[in-house]
Structure formats: C-alpha cells, structure tokens
C-alpha cells in the first residue's frame, strides 16, 4: 500500500516578513528510524498553489488577481544532505538560507494546471527547496510561495511510516503594503533660528542707537553744568 501524506502549511500572517525563514518540513517522524527506508526509492511531490479569486474586485488602483494556472513551480535538491545518516533534529532546524549556503542542484520546474496543481515524480531521496518563479504577466497580481524545505520521504502522522507520496499546500508570502508617505504641511513654519535672526538684529540695532543717544544727551548735560573757565 502506498501511504500518502498531505501537509497543509498555515498561511503567513500579515505581520510576518515574506523573507523570514521557516524550519524544514519533515512530517511526523516520532519513533521512525531514518535508516529503515529504502534510500534508492523514488518519490513524488504534489504541490497546490492557491490563488486569490480572480473575480474579486481589486482595490482602487490595484491590479486584478491572476489565475492559479500557468505559474511555474520550482524545486531544488539541497547538496550534501544524506537523509539516512543525517541528524534529523538539526535537519528540522535548517533554514532556507542555510540550505542555499550548502548549495543546490539544478532546478526542476513545472507549470501549474488551472487549479494550481503540479506533481513532481521520480524524485530521489533528499532535502528539497520549494519555491516559485515570478510570473511574466505584469497585468495581474500573483501571490508568491514562501520558499520552504521538505524531505523526501517524510513521516506520515496517521500511519507512523515513511511516505514517498507527499502533497503540500505551501504558505504564501504576506503582501507588503508600503508605508504611506507623510505629506508636507500646508503652511510650513520657518525654523526658529531663521525667524528670530532679523528681530534680534533689529532689537540690537535699536539698543545700540539708543545707547548712543543717551550717551550724547548725558555728555550735553555735563557740558551745560560745567562752568566755563575764566580767562
């Protein structure tokens, strides 16, 4: 009997970064021995890329939603990962960035059908990076898969066996909303340093000229009070 496994990854929250890493998907491997499966066996990976309803009215100024079909899904096997001998505790903690740093084998690609489905077959045992390619269509808005890692095989939580027939519905990247720009005020105020420079100079000039007038008046008063010298 071929044990199938369906993994539904929870949608990304709106606050999560689209570039943030998530741990590798391995299924439920509790009590399973990685050395018990046939390392030469081939598996298949069925991926369903969900799409927004193309008939929903887009927001003002936004592009309409694109269809689920015709999108390119890509998988790469990660180099240097031997599942039968790997430390699965560490393997589950591996991030996409760490996998990319180890190196990737050439990509395998498939185009989704009208329902957003693809099935990769004859996959050797290994750790795979799943992603998608940016659609060439610029007249519609498309959701993008949040890249993730998955093992072939993975643990089936219901039958407690290794399964080589895996179905997965990936998370989608959270849509990034640009922060609104703050418009300049209608009547911007001049900086205080500029506002008070002129009044300060005017006031200084008034005080300076007043001092001259006072000094002149005082000198004139002294001249009037001083008796003239008798010749």
C-alpha positions in Angstrom: 0.0 0.0 0.0 1.3 3.5 -0.9 1.0 5.7 2.1 0.2 9.3 1.1 0.8 12.4 3.2 -1.0 15.7 2.9 0.7 18.7 4.5 -1.2 22.0 4.7 1.2 24.8 5.7 -0.6 27.6 7.7 -0.9 30.8 5.8 1.6 33.5 6.6 0.4 36.2 9.0 0.2 39.8 7.8 2.9 40.8 10.2 5.4 38.2 9.1 8.3 39.1 6.9 8.0 37.5 3.4 11.8 36.8 3.6 11.8 35.3 7.0 13.0 31.6 7.2 10.9 28.7 8.4 12.1 25.3 9.6 12.2 22.3 7.2 9.0 20.2 6.8 9.6 16.6 7.7 6.1 15.4 8.7 5.8 13.4 12.0 8.9 11.3 12.4 8.3 10.4 16.1 9.6 6.8 16.6 10.7 6.5 12.9 14.2 5.2 12.1 15.8 7.2 9.2 17.8 4.1 8.3 14.7 2.0 7.8 13.5 3.3 4.4 15.0 2.4 1.0 17.5 5.2 0.1 17.2 4.3 -3.6 13.4 4.5 -3.8 11.9 7.4 -5.8 9.1 9.6 -4.6 6.6 12.1 -5.8 5.7 15.6 -4.5 2.3 17.1 -5.3 2.1 20.9 -4.8 -1.0 23.0 -4.8 -0.5 26.7 -5.2 -3.7 28.5 -4.1 -4.7 31.7 -5.8 -7.0 34.6 -4.9 -10.4 34.7 -6.5 -9.8 36.3 -9.9 -13.3 37.6 -9.9 -12.9 39.6 -6.7 -12.9 43.3 -7.2 -9.4 44.7 -6.8 -8.7 47.7 -4.6 -8.7 51.0 -6.3 -5.5 51.4 -8.3 -4.5 47.7 -7.7 -4.1 45.0 -10.3 -6.7 42.3 -10.6 -5.9 38.8 -9.2 -4.2 36.4 -11.6 -5.3 32.8 -12.2 -3.9 29.8 -10.5 -2.9 28.2 -13.7 0.2 28.9 -15.8 2.5 29.6 -12.9 6.0 28.0 -12.6 6.8 26.0 -9.5 10.5 25.1 -8.9 12.2 22.6 -6.7 15.9 22.1 -6.0 17.6 19.3 -4.1 20.0 20.5 -1.5 23.5 19.3 -1.9 25.4 17.3 0.8 22.4 16.1 2.8 22.3 12.3 3.3 18.9 11.6 5.0 19.7 8.1 6.3 22.7 9.4 8.2 21.6 12.9 8.9 20.9 14.4 12.3 17.1 15.0 11.9 16.9 17.2 15.0 19.3 19.6 13.3 17.7 19.0 9.9 14.4 20.2 11.1 16.0 23.5 12.2 17.7 24.1 8.9 16.5 27.3 7.2 16.3 28.2 3.6 19.3 30.5 3.8 21.4 27.7 5.4 20.3 25.3 2.6 21.2 27.7 -0.1 24.6 28.2 1.5 25.2 24.4 1.3 24.5 24.6 -2.5 21.6 23.5 -4.7 21.3 21.0 -7.5 19.9 22.2 -10.9 16.2 23.3 -10.6 13.3 21.1 -11.7 10.3 23.2 -12.9 6.7 22.5 -13.7 3.8 24.8 -14.7 0.6 24.7 -12.7 -2.7 23.5 -14.2 -5.9 25.5 -14.0 -6.4 24.5 -10.4 -2.8 25.4 -9.4 -1.5 21.8 -9.2 1.8 20.3 -10.2 3.3 16.8 -9.4 7.0 16.1 -9.5 7.7 12.4 -9.9 10.8 10.2 -9.8 12.4 12.3 -7.0 15.4 10.7 -5.3 15.7 10.7 -1.5 16.8 14.1 -0.2 16.0 17.5 1.1 14.3 19.8 -1.4 13.8 23.6 -1.6 10.4 24.5 -3.0 9.7 28.0 -4.5 8.1 29.6 -7.5 9.2 31.9 -10.3 7.9 35.4 -10.7 5.2 35.4 -13.4 6.0 37.2 -16.6 2.4 38.6 -16.7 2.5 42.2 -15.3 -1.2 42.9 -15.9 -2.3 40.8 -12.9 -1.3 40.4 -9.2 0.0 36.9 -8.2 0.7 35.5 -4.8 4.2 34.1 -4.3 5.2 30.9 -2.5 7.2 31.5 0.7 10.2 29.2 0.0 10.4 26.2 2.2 12.4 22.9 2.7 10.8 19.5 2.7 12.2 16.0 2.9 11.6 13.1 0.6 10.4 10.9 2.3 8.5 12.5 5.2 6.8 11.0 8.2 3.1 10.1 8.0 1.5 11.0 11.3 -1.5 8.7 10.8 0.2 5.5 9.7 3.5 6.2 11.5 5.5 5.2 8.5 7.8 6.9 6.0 5.9 8.1 2.9 7.2 8.8 -0.6 3.9 10.2 -1.8 3.6 13.8 -0.4 1.1 16.5 -1.1 1.6 20.0 0.2 -0.2 23.4 0.1 2.5 26.0 0.6 2.3 29.2 2.6 2.1 32.3 0.6 4.2 35.4 1.2 2.5 38.2 3.1 1.6 41.0 0.8 3.8 44.0 1.6 1.9 47.3 2.0 4.2 50.3 1.5 4.1 52.8 4.4 2.2 55.9 3.5 4.3 59.0 3.0 3.7 62.0 5.2 2.6 65.0 3.1 4.4 68.3 3.9 2.3 70.8 6.0 0.2 73.3 4.0 2.0 76.3 5.7 5.4 75.1 6.8 6.8 77.2 9.6 10.2 78.8 9.2 12.8 77.3 11.6 13.1 79.3 14.8 16.8 80.1 14.0 15.6 82.0 10.9 12.5 83.6 12.4 14.3 85.4 15.2 17.5 86.4 13.5 16.1 89.6 11.9 14.1 90.8 15.0 17.2 90.1 17.1 19.4 92.3 14.8 16.7 95.0 14.8 16.5 95.0 18.5 20.3 95.0 18.9 20.4 98.0 16.5 17.8 99.9 18.5 19.5 99.3 21.7 22.9 100.3 20.2 21.4 103.5 18.7 19.6 104.3 22.0 22.8 103.9 23.9 24.4 106.4 21.6 21.6 108.9 22.1 21.6 108.5 25.9 25.4 109.0 26.0 25.2 112.1 23.8 22.4 113.6 26.0 24.4 112.9 29.1 27.5 114.5 27.6 25.5 117.6 26.6 24.1 117.8 30.2 27.5 117.6 31.7 28.7 120.4 29.3 25.9 122.6 30.4 26.5 122.1 34.1 30.3 122.7 34.0 31.2 126.4 34.4 33.2 128.0 31.7 36.8 128.7 32.6 37.6 132.3 33.4 40.1 133.9 31.2 
